Amino acid sequence: MSVGEAAPAVSSQGQAGRRWPVRPRVAVAAILAVLVVAAVAVAVWFLLLRHSAAIDKLVPQSADVLVVADLDPSISQKANLLSLSHKFPNLKNDQALSRRVDDGLNQAFKDAGLSFDRDIKPWLGSRLAVAATVGERTAGLVLVDSKDDARAKAALAKLRNSSSGKVLHWSDKTYQGQSLSVGTPGDGSQPAVYAYVDHTVLIGNDEAMVREAIDADRGAKGRLAESSGYKATLSLLPSDRLLLAYVDGGRIDQRVKDAIRRGTSGAQVPTASLNQIDAFRSLGFALAAHANGLAADLQLRLDPAKLDPTTRTALTQHTSLAHVLAHVPNTAYGFVATTAMRQIVQSIADQLGSATPDAKTALQQLGLTGQGGALGYLSGPGAIELGPDPSSPAPGGALILSTDNLGSFDTFVRNTVAAAFQGGPLTSGGRVRVRNYDGIDVMTVDAPELSQMGYAPSWAVSPKLGTIGTTPDQVFAVINAGNPQNSITTNAAYAAALREVDQNPDSALYLAIKNAAAALRGQLPADARAGYDKDVAPNLQPLRAFMLTSKTQSDRLSERFFLEIQ
């Protein structure tokens, strides 16, 4: 081909690797440019042009409690929430979900003389909050973001002229250039107060708090969102969420102490114990939607300087739950486990022992306390599990304890059985039957009065573990769980829930909802089972498991909740 000749067109069947002609490439580039511009425009709309709620500016620093619901959350939160809701039979599509929500809200506003569909939904913005201050009379304030000033004000006027509003004596005021309406009841109870400030509806029961909100909006008074405690708490919570709750210390601490004093009816509560409450700084809670369920985080901030030395030490001492959890059976409906089992047993023993001198002596004679007692050898972690029982129609369970002295544990249980069933030697052929299972002796109490109810208390000791079960089968299941394939740690539902919570907690609670629901159904009589299958089972079907974990540090307690939905 000569230099001056035009290049031949490439047919649809041309050789692979040949370039497109200039014109199609220009067209593709133009399309890409348009898409980029569109994407940038959408981003600008979301980040700059979208209506921004002013609620954070309006909540005064004096508020002790704040709850904020995100009515227009992030795209990922919306997508996850819709996907999860569609797993339930009555919420299979967006229209059904929207209708059910609207119907519920219409009913909620009916007594106030308002229709959610007509009077509220058209102006409802992106956030809704409830703030409160704690005092002799709790002051509350509802803040609702608005995207239509005229319609929001019309809803307030309609509320004022409703049957409940007409019984109040209304007066209109001006504060800092803002209109303020106060409805006073004839019985002298707290008033109804409303205002419309910075595209936000304010409805409260205390005029002073509404005025503080107006001051905060103008920067004349501090805002809760700008306080150090609020910022420190939110820094520990996920930022992408559906719901936020915050509780500040300060006056809350004093109110709790006063309530405890009143609740004890004059009984002496040690001052040192009450002063521990002063360590409470703040509490934060956040709820978020994940692709496979709902997750919640709770953070309780503490002031270590206001805790006693024993509590400070306990907060920083950690042992692993791995050993006891490895012995929870794979088939368990659920369990609760904690690294503080020794402290729990010690607390129970102290309370029982302080009741009477005889009680203290009895605990020593049983071999729980005193020199060589079982309590002194408990190493911390323990668990209580519930699961199916092949020898009983009802579920059974087992207590699993870590111990450094198997003999002391065995002695305590034998002495307790002897005391409980008075008479009969604790030997094979007497009150206790012994069966060797997988090389481990399992003792079972021969008690007809219990076996008639499906119980046959049993126990066993194995390396580092003491187990007490409702039947021998429960103890056998714990022993079998020593093989990893029989342990809860290899259960798929448990593993999925564990990925969403703390991997090495100080305590944990787990519920296999699907399996537990099936067991519950099996216990129902035939007539009740039909109703269960129709009304309850379809809504439980998507719920697979629930898990909660907890962990302490020197300055806080952290908890993580997860509800698995499939």
C-alpha positions in Angstrom: 0.0 0.0 0.0 1.4 3.4 -1.0 1.7 6.2 1.5 -1.2 8.2 -0.1 -3.7 5.4 -0.1 -6.5 5.2 2.4 -6.4 2.4 5.0 -8.9 -0.4 4.2 -11.8 -0.8 6.6 -11.6 -3.7 9.1 -14.6 -6.0 8.7 -16.3 -7.7 11.6 -14.4 -10.8 10.7 -11.0 -9.0 10.6 -8.0 -10.4 12.4 -8.0 -10.1 16.2 -5.8 -7.4 17.5 -6.6 -4.9 14.7 -7.5 -1.5 16.0 -10.9 0.2 15.6 -11.2 3.1 13.2 -10.8 6.5 14.6 -14.5 7.4 14.5 -15.8 4.5 16.7 -12.9 5.2 19.2 -13.9 8.8 19.4 -17.6 7.7 20.0 -16.6 5.3 22.8 -14.4 8.0 24.4 -17.3 10.5 24.2 -19.6 8.0 25.9 -17.1 7.3 28.7 -16.7 11.1 29.2 -20.5 11.4 29.6 -20.5 8.6 32.1 -17.7 10.2 34.1 -19.5 13.5 34.1 -22.7 11.8 35.2 -20.9 10.0 38.0 -19.3 13.2 39.2 -22.7 15.0 39.1 -24.2 12.2 41.2 -21.3 12.5 43.7 -21.7 16.3 43.9 -25.4 15.8 44.5 -24.8 13.4 47.3 -22.0 15.4 48.9 -22.8 19.0 48.2 -26.3 19.7 46.9 -28.2 17.2 49.0 -30.2 18.6 51.9 -28.2 18.4 55.1 -29.9 17.9 58.4 -29.2 20.5 61.2 -30.0 18.2 64.1 -26.4 18.0 65.3 -26.4 21.8 65.7 -29.6 21.8 67.6 -28.9 19.3 70.4 -27.6 21.3 73.4 -24.6 20.1 75.4 -26.8 19.9 78.4 -28.6 16.8 76.9 -27.8 13.6 78.8 -29.4 11.2 76.3 -29.6 11.3 72.5 -31.0 8.8 70.1 -30.7 9.5 66.3 -32.3 7.5 63.6 -30.9 7.8 60.0 -34.0 7.9 57.8 -31.8 8.3 54.7 -28.7 6.2 55.4 -25.8 5.4 53.0 -26.5 3.4 49.9 -24.9 0.3 51.3 -27.0 0.5 54.4 -30.2 0.9 52.3 -29.2 -2.0 50.1 -28.4 -4.3 53.0 -31.6 -3.4 54.9 -33.8 -3.9 51.9 -32.1 -7.2 51.1 -32.6 -8.5 54.6 -36.2 -7.3 54.9 -37.1 -9.2 51.7 -36.2 -12.5 53.3 -39.3 -12.2 55.5 -42.6 -13.4 53.9 -44.6 -10.3 54.6 -41.8 -8.0 53.3 -41.0 -9.7 50.0 -40.9 -6.4 48.0 -40.3 -2.7 48.5 -43.9 -1.8 48.1 -45.0 -4.3 50.8 -42.3 -3.0 53.2 -43.2 0.6 52.6 -46.9 -0.1 53.0 -46.4 -1.9 56.3 -44.2 0.9 57.7 -46.7 3.6 56.6 -49.6 1.7 58.1 -47.9 1.3 61.4 -47.0 5.0 61.5 -50.5 6.1 60.4 -51.8 4.2 63.4 -49.2 5.7 65.7 -50.2 9.3 64.7 -53.9 8.6 64.7 -54.5 9.7 68.3 -52.7 13.0 67.6 -55.1 13.8 64.8 -52.5 13.4 62.1 -52.0 11.1 59.1 -48.5 10.0 58.4 -49.1 9.7 54.7 -50.7 13.1 54.3 -49.3 15.3 57.1 -45.8 14.0 57.8 -44.3 11.9 55.0 -44.3 14.7 52.4 -41.9 16.8 54.4 -40.0 14.2 56.4 -36.2 14.6 56.0 -33.2 12.5 56.5 -32.9 12.3 60.3 -35.0 12.0 63.5 -33.7 12.4 67.0 -34.8 12.3 70.6 -32.8 14.2 73.3 -33.4 14.3 77.0 -31.9 15.8 80.1 -32.1 14.1 83.5 -33.2 16.1 86.5 -36.1 16.4 89.0 -38.3 16.5 86.0 -37.0 14.9 82.8 -37.1 17.2 79.8 -37.4 15.6 76.4 -37.1 17.0 72.9 -38.0 15.4 69.6 -36.2 16.8 66.5 -37.3 16.0 63.0 -35.5 17.1 59.9 -37.7 18.7 57.3 -37.3 19.0 53.5 -40.4 21.2 53.1 -40.8 24.2 55.4 -44.4 25.0 54.5 -45.7 21.5 54.9 -43.8 20.9 58.2 -45.3 24.1 59.7 -48.8 23.1 58.5 -48.4 19.8 60.3 -47.5 21.7 63.5 -50.6 23.9 63.1 -52.8 20.8 62.6 -51.3 19.2 65.7 -52.1 22.3 67.7 -55.7 22.3 66.5 -56.2 18.6 67.1 -58.5 17.3 69.9 -55.4 16.8 72.1 -54.0 20.2 71.3 -57.2 22.1 71.9 -57.3 21.2 75.6 -54.1 23.2 76.1 -53.9 26.9 76.6 -51.5 28.2 73.9 -49.3 31.2 73.9 -47.0 32.3 71.1 -43.6 33.8 71.9 -40.5 35.0 70.1 -37.0 33.9 71.3 -33.8 34.9 69.4 -36.0 35.9 66.4 -37.7 32.4 66.4 -41.4 31.7 66.9 -42.0 29.5 70.0 -45.4 28.1 70.9 -46.2 26.8 74.4 -49.3 24.8 75.3 -50.0 24.8 79.0 -52.3 22.1 80.5 -54.8 23.0 83.2 -53.5 20.5 85.7 -50.1 22.1 86.0 -48.3 19.2 84.4 -45.5 19.6 81.8 -46.4 21.8 78.8 -46.2 21.0 75.1 -43.7 23.2 73.3 -42.9 23.4 69.6 -40.8 25.5 67.2 -39.5 25.3 63.7 -35.8 26.1 63.6 -33.3 25.6 60.8 -35.5 23.3 58.7 -36.1 21.2 61.8 -39.3 20.6 63.8 -38.8 20.8 67.6 -41.4 19.3 69.9 -40.7 19.1 73.6 -42.1 19.2 77.1 -39.8 21.9 78.5 -39.6 25.5 77.2 -36.1 26.0 78.6 -34.7 23.0 76.6 -36.3 24.3 73.4 -34.6 27.7 74.1 -31.3 25.9 74.6 -31.7 24.2 71.3 -32.2 27.5 69.6 -29.1 28.9 71.4 -27.1 25.9 70.3 -28.2 26.3 66.7 -26.9 29.9 66.7 -23.7 28.9 68.5 -24.6 30.9 71.7 -24.4 27.7 73.7 -22.4 24.5 73.5 -23.5 21.6 71.4 -23.5 18.0 72.5 -21.9 16.9 69.1 -18.9 19.1 69.9 -18.3 17.8 73.5 -15.2 15.7 74.1 -17.2 12.9 75.7 -19.5 12.6 72.7 -16.6 12.7 70.2 -14.6 10.1 72.2 -17.6 7.7 72.3 -18.5 8.0 68.6 -14.9 7.4 67.6 -15.3 3.8 69.0 -18.5 3.2 67.0 -18.9 2.4 63.3 -19.7 5.6 61.3 -21.9 3.8 58.7 -25.1 3.0 60.7 -28.9 3.1 60.9 -29.3 4.1 64.6 -27.2 5.8 67.2 -27.8 6.1 70.9 -25.6 8.1 73.4 -25.8 8.5 77.2 -23.6 11.0 79.0 -22.4 10.5 82.6 -22.5 13.4 84.9 -26.0 13.8 86.3 -26.8 10.2 85.2 -24.3 8.9 87.8 -25.9 10.8 90.6 -29.5 9.8 89.6 -28.5 6.1 89.5 -27.0 6.4 93.0 -30.1 8.0 94.3 -32.3 5.4 92.8 -30.2 2.6 94.4 -30.5 4.2 97.8 -34.3 4.5 97.4 -34.6 1.0 96.0 -32.7 -0.6 99.0 -35.4 0.7 101.4 -32.9 2.1 103.8 -30.5 -0.9 103.7 -26.9 0.2 104.0 -25.1 0.2 100.7 -21.3 0.6 101.1 -20.2 4.1 100.0 -17.3 2.6 98.2 -19.6 0.5 96.0 -21.8 3.4 95.2 -18.8 5.6 94.3 -17.9 3.0 91.7 -20.8 4.3 89.7 -19.0 7.7 89.3 -16.6 5.8 86.9 -19.3 5.8 84.2 -18.3 8.4 81.6 -20.6 7.6 78.6 -22.4 4.9 76.7 -22.6 4.6 72.9 -24.7 2.2 70.8 -24.8 1.9 67.0 -27.0 -0.4 64.8 -26.0 -1.2 61.2 -27.2 -3.5 58.5 -24.7 -6.0 57.0 -25.2 -8.2 53.9 -25.9 -11.2 56.1 -27.6 -9.7 59.2 -27.9 -6.9 61.7 -24.9 -5.8 63.8 -24.8 -3.6 66.9 -21.9 -2.2 68.9 -22.1 -1.0 72.5 -19.2 1.0 74.1 -19.3 1.8 77.8 -16.5 4.3 78.7 -15.1 4.3 82.2 -12.8 6.4 84.3 -10.2 4.0 85.7 -9.2 6.5 88.4 -12.7 6.1 90.0 -12.6 2.4 90.2 -11.3 0.4 93.1 -8.0 -1.6 92.6 -9.8 -4.9 92.4 -12.1 -3.8 89.6 -9.2 -2.1 87.7 -7.2 -5.3 87.9 -10.2 -7.4 86.8 -10.8 -5.2 83.7 -7.3 -5.9 82.4 -6.9 -9.6 83.2 -7.8 -11.8 80.2 -7.9 -15.6 79.7 -9.1 -17.5 76.6 -12.4 -19.2 76.2 -11.0 -21.4 73.6 -10.6 -24.5 75.8 -14.2 -24.6 77.1 -15.8 -23.6 73.8 -14.0 -26.4 72.1 -16.0 -28.8 74.4 -19.5 -27.3 73.6 -21.2 -29.8 71.4 -21.8 -29.1 67.7 -25.5 -29.7 68.2 -26.0 -27.2 71.0 -29.0 -24.8 70.7 -26.9 -22.2 72.5 -24.5 -21.4 75.2 -23.2 -18.7 77.5 -19.5 -18.6 78.3 -17.3 -16.4 80.4 -13.7 -16.1 81.6 -15.0 -14.8 84.9 -16.7 -18.1 86.0 -14.5 -18.3 89.1 -15.4 -14.8 90.2 -19.1 -15.6 89.6 -18.9 -18.7 91.8 -16.9 -16.8 94.4 -19.5 -14.1 94.5 -22.3 -16.6 95.0 -20.4 -18.4 97.7 -19.7 -15.1 99.5 -23.4 -14.2 99.5 -24.4 -17.6 100.7 -21.7 -17.7 103.3 -22.6 -14.3 104.7 -26.2 -15.3 105.3 -25.5 -17.3 108.4 -22.4 -18.9 110.1 -23.9 -22.3 109.4 -24.1 -21.6 105.7 -20.4 -20.7 105.6 -19.6 -23.9 107.5 -21.7 -26.0 105.1 -19.9 -24.7 102.0 -16.6 -25.7 103.6 -17.9 -29.1 104.5 -19.2 -29.7 100.9 -15.7 -28.9 99.7 -16.4 -25.7 97.7 -14.6 -23.2 99.9 -11.9 -23.4 102.5 -8.5 -25.0 102.2 -8.4 -27.5 99.3 -11.9 -26.5 98.2 -13.0 -26.7 94.5 -13.4 -23.0 94.3 -9.7 -22.3 94.8 -8.8 -24.5 91.8 -11.2 -23.0 89.3 -9.1 -21.4 86.6 -11.6 -18.9 85.3 -13.3 -19.9 82.0 -16.6 -21.8 82.1 -19.7 -22.3 80.0 -23.3 -23.4 80.2 -24.7 -25.1 77.1 -28.2 -26.3 76.1 -28.9 -28.9 73.4 -31.0 -31.9 72.3 -31.1 -34.9 74.6 -31.7 -38.3 73.1 -32.8 -39.7 76.5 -35.4 -37.0 77.1 -38.1 -35.2 75.1 -37.0 -31.9 76.5 -33.7 -30.2 75.9 -30.9 -30.8 78.3 -27.7 -28.9 79.3 -24.3 -29.0 80.9 -22.1 -26.8 83.0 -18.5 -26.9 81.9 -15.8 -25.6 84.2 -12.0 -25.2 83.9 -10.2 -26.6 86.9 -6.6 -27.3 87.9 -7.6 -30.0 90.4 -10.0 -32.6 89.2 -10.1 -34.4 92.6 -11.4 -31.3 94.4 -14.2 -30.9 91.8 -15.2 -34.5 92.0 -15.2 -34.4 95.8 -17.4 -31.3 95.9 -20.0 -32.8 93.5 -20.1 -36.1 95.4 -20.6 -34.4 98.8 -23.3 -32.2 97.3 -25.1 -35.3 95.9 -24.9 -37.1 99.2 -26.3 -34.0 101.0 -29.1 -33.6 98.5 -30.2 -37.2 98.5 -29.4 -38.1 102.1 -28.7 -41.8 102.4 -27.2 -44.4 100.0 -23.5 -44.7 99.5 -22.0 -42.9 96.5 -20.8 -46.1 94.9 -21.9 -48.2 91.9 -25.1 -50.0 92.9 -26.0 -47.3 95.4 -27.2 -43.7 94.7 -24.6 -43.2 92.0 -24.0 -45.4 88.9 -20.7 -45.3 87.1 -20.2 -45.8 83.4 -16.9 -45.6 81.6 -17.3 -43.5 78.4 -14.4 -43.1 76.0 -12.0 -43.8 78.9 -13.7 -41.3 81.2 -15.8 -42.3 84.2 -19.3 -40.7 84.1 -21.2 -40.7 87.4 -25.0 -40.6 87.3 -27.4 -40.0 90.2 -29.9 -42.8 90.6 -33.0 -40.7 91.6 -36.4 -42.0 90.4 -38.1 -38.7 91.5 -35.9 -36.9 88.9 -35.8 -39.6 86.2 -39.6 -39.4 85.9 -39.2 -35.8 84.8 -36.5 -36.7 82.3 -33.5 -35.8 84.4 -30.6 -37.9 85.6 -27.9 -35.6 87.0 -24.4 -36.7 85.9 -20.9 -35.5 86.1 -17.4 -36.3 85.0 -13.9 -35.0 85.2 -11.5 -35.0 82.3 -8.2 -33.2 81.6 -8.6 -29.6 82.9 -12.5 -29.8 82.8 -15.2 -30.6 85.2 -18.7 -31.3 83.7 -22.1 -31.5 85.3 -25.0 -32.5 83.0 -28.8 -32.9 83.3 -28.4 -36.4 81.9 -25.5 -38.7 81.1 -26.0 -38.0 77.4 -25.3 -34.4 78.0 -21.9 -35.3 79.6 -21.2 -37.8 76.8 -21.8 -34.9 74.3 -19.3 -32.7 76.0 -16.7 -35.5 76.0 -17.4 -36.2 72.3 -16.9 -32.5 71.5 -13.2 -33.0 72.4 -13.1 -34.3 68.8 -13.1 -31.1 66.7 -15.7 -32.4 64.2 -18.1 -32.7 67.1 -17.4 -29.2 68.6 -19.5 -26.0 68.1 -16.3 -24.4 66.7 -16.8 -26.3 63.5 -20.5 -25.5 63.2 -21.2 -23.4 60.1 -23.8 -21.1 61.6 -21.6 -20.5 64.7 -18.6 -19.8 62.5 -20.6 -17.3 60.4 -21.8 -15.4 63.4 -18.3 -15.5 65.0 -16.8 -13.7 62.0 -19.0 -10.7 62.8 -18.1 -10.3 66.5 -15.0 -10.2 68.8 -12.8 -13.2 67.9 -11.3 -13.4 71.4 -13.9 -12.2 73.9 -14.1 -12.3 77.7 -17.7 -13.6 77.5 -20.0 -14.8 74.7 -23.6 -15.8 74.3 -24.7 -17.8 71.3 -28.2 -19.0 70.1 -28.8 -21.3 67.2 -32.2 -19.8 66.4 -33.1 -22.1 63.6 -32.3 -25.3 65.6 -33.8 -23.9 68.8 -37.0 -23.0 67.0 -37.3 -26.5 65.6 -36.9 -28.0 69.1 -39.6 -25.6 70.4 -42.0 -26.7 67.7 -41.4 -30.3 68.7 -42.5 -29.5 72.2 -45.8 -27.9 71.2 -49.1 -29.8 71.3 -50.7 -30.5 67.9 -53.3 -27.8 68.1 -50.7 -25.1 69.0 -48.3 -26.4 66.4 -50.7 -25.5 63.5 -50.9 -21.9 64.7 -47.1 -21.8 65.1 -46.5 -23.1 61.6 -48.9 -20.4 60.2 -48.0 -17.3 62.1 -44.6 -17.8 63.8 -42.5 -20.2 61.8 -42.4 -18.2 58.5 -41.0 -15.1 60.3 -38.5 -17.2 62.3 -37.3 -19.0 59.2 -34.8 -16.3 58.0 -33.2 -16.0 61.5 -30.3 -18.4 61.6 -28.3 -17.4 64.7 -27.6 -14.7 67.3 -24.3 -14.0 69.0 -23.1 -11.4 71.6 -19.5 -11.0 72.7 -18.1 -8.8 75.5 -14.6 -7.6 76.3 -13.2 -5.3 78.9 -10.2 -2.9 78.8 -8.9 -0.6 81.5 -11.2 2.3 80.4 -14.2 0.6 78.7 -16.5 -2.3 78.2 -17.1 -3.3 74.5 -20.0 -5.5 73.3 -20.8 -6.7 69.8 -24.2 -8.1 68.8 -25.0 -9.9 65.6 -28.2 -11.4 64.3 -27.6 -13.6 61.3 -30.3 -13.5 58.6 -30.3 -15.8 55.6 
